[in-house]
Structure formats: structure tokens, C-alpha cells
Amino acid sequence: MTIVRRYPLWILLALPMLTGCPGFGDEEPPSLFAEVPDVPTYQEHIKPLMEARCVECHADTPTLGAPDGFRLDVLEDTGGEGGLRTQAFRSKARMDALTMPPISRPPTTDIERQIFDRWIECGLPDTAADAECDVDEPNNDVNNDDVPLTYEDAILPIFDDPAVGCTAVGCHADASTSGLALGSLDDLQDAANPGTFVPCKPDDSSLVQRLKLEAGDPLLMPQFGAPLPADRVELVERWVREGEDIEDLCEGDDDPPAGLCGEDFNECVQECDDPFSVVCQISCSNGSDCTACIGNALDECSENFCNDEFLAFAPCFQDCRFTDDILGCIERDCADERDAFDTCMEPIIENRNCNEDLLECGIRVSR
């Protein structure tokens, strides 16, 4: 039997017109440049590239549905709007994914994308005098005993690497964007979320865990730069576990973190048949402020994993948490919604993907 695929009439009528549009059905357009220079600069290479591919939409007045808040016709932030320097890694991600320029405009060529990558590696120089391409690469070999295992000597050079994009022009140059600056150990200790860095406990530190996520995970860091090589991730993990400059910061293994839930809650969870279930977390919270904290933490965490299940369960949970028998109330009024949310969240909690949120309540999830 022959299967005939039927297309809407409007698609068939539009095809002849679309095939004549720039960027639709064409071969790759001619590149603006013949080769990748050793030191690309904004003035000589990147500015012409942006003017040819991006500025039509992303200038001082956005057009064709482009978002506001940033512009790509200037290098530096201007008038409260981000310039290309602060948008470089986002722009790279969109160009690499071939989602920008849009399909109705000529795409960037392979050489142009390589030039943009090289420009980032060189520190986003405006002119050749600003380039950092010849700076020696930091020696961060995890087996190199010559480098002291301190944040300043071993870890900061990793985050400062322009190709990684954490501090050079990324989200963590200061704490204003993300609540986390990575410029120094003091900055790391001042992180808005206490679960970001737990000295001597890499399994409880989202700083480490988010570097170890699988490619494609929305929580993987760096978000826009190149993924860290395995040996660099291993070095960060080893520093968090045994760094020479954080020995005095380590808590005892048996000391639970401070928070609304505290020691009684952590002991109760360990006695549950399944300490990673939402039911266990709620039952051990005993209807206190700890319950509200857990609810907020699971709300934040589930947004990236089980948002639909949480939204179905949340109204009942909010009503029941003010009763004398929170578990009985949930069992009576929304057992199905609870089970669906629990089934979805259990592996998420077990894999420590909620640690950053739960640590604020004084909960340390471990395996």
C-alpha cells in the first residue's frame, strides 16, 4: 500500500516563494572573511559581522520582533542595555545552534562562527592591543602538584578563562545578575544560595554538581561557554573536598546545616523507607515552618523538572499544610496528584538536583 503524505494547501502554494528567500533552501552564503585570523578584533571583524547578520533586528530600536534589553550594534553596555560584550556567549550559542539569524535572513558561515569563537578565546578585544590570545594557559592539570590547591591558584584561572565565560564576560563577573560572583573565595562564600558552596562536601555543592550534569541538561554550567573538560571538573571537585584554603571552613560530617528544618528533620528522613520521596519530606516536616520551606523549595526545583505535576498538587498542599493532619488531608483530598508529583520528583531529589533549594531549609540530601 502506498501512503500519500498530504500537506495543507497553503504550504504547497508558499514553497515556490520561500525557495527564493535568503536563507531558505540556499547554499551557505559567501563568507565575509576568507580565513580565521590569529587575533580577531571587534573593530576589524566582529563589528562588520554583526552589521551584516544581526544589527538589522538587534540595534538601538529592536525590529521584527527582537527582544529589548540588549543590542548588538555596540560593544559595551549603553543606556542601561547590554552590548555585545555581555551578550557574547548567548550570541555564540544561538549562532552555533543556527537559530540566529532567523531563517528569513542569511545565516552565519562556518568561517564567521570560527572567527566569533576565536574572538571570545582572545578575550573579546576591541582592537589588537586589547587581545589576550598570547597569555599562557593556566596549568590546571589535576595531577600537577606544583599548583597549590587553592581557589586563587587552581580554580579561579578555570573560571577566568574567556572560552568558559564564567567571570570574564559571563553571568558571574559580579553577583548582580545571578546572585553569585566567582572572582574570589570571599565572593563564593557570599553566594546568595548557601547550597552553592558547601566546604569539603562536593556532593552537596551545586557549584560542583551543575558542572557534572549531562550535555543538554538546562542546569548544566557553564550555560553559554564551552563545557568544562573532565579534568577541570575533577579539579574543582577535589578543591571543594580538600582545598588547602578551606580546611578551617569544613563542618563535621554529622552536623546538619542550619535552617528551618534542622537536626530532627534530617534524622527523621534517614528513618524513612524512601528518604527521597516527597511524602517522606512532608511527613518529617510535621506541619511547621519547615513544611512551608520545603513546599517553596520543591516549587523552585520542580519548575525545571515536574512543573505540571507540581501545579496540580500545589493548591491541595497549600490548604492541607495548615491542618493538624497534613498527610491525612492530602490522602483524602489529592492522593492521585500527590502520587504523580512524588513519582516525578523522587529521582530528581535522589540525584541531588534539588539540593540547592532544599539546603536553604536546612536539608542535606545524600546517598
Secondary structure by P-SEA (a helix, b strand, c coil): cbbbbbccaaaaaaaaaaaacccccccccccccccccccccccccaaaaaaaccccccccccccccccccccccccccccccccccaaaaaaaaaaaccccccccccccaaaaaaaaaaaaaccccccccccccccccccccccccccccccccccccccccccccccccccccccccccccccaaaaaacccccccccccccccaaaaaaacccccccccccccccccaaaaaaaaaaaacccccccccccccccccccccaaaaaaaaaccccccaaaaaaaacccaaaaaaaaaaaaaaccccaaaaaaacaaaaaacccccaaaaaaaccaaaaaaaaaaaaaaaaaccaaaaaaaacccccc
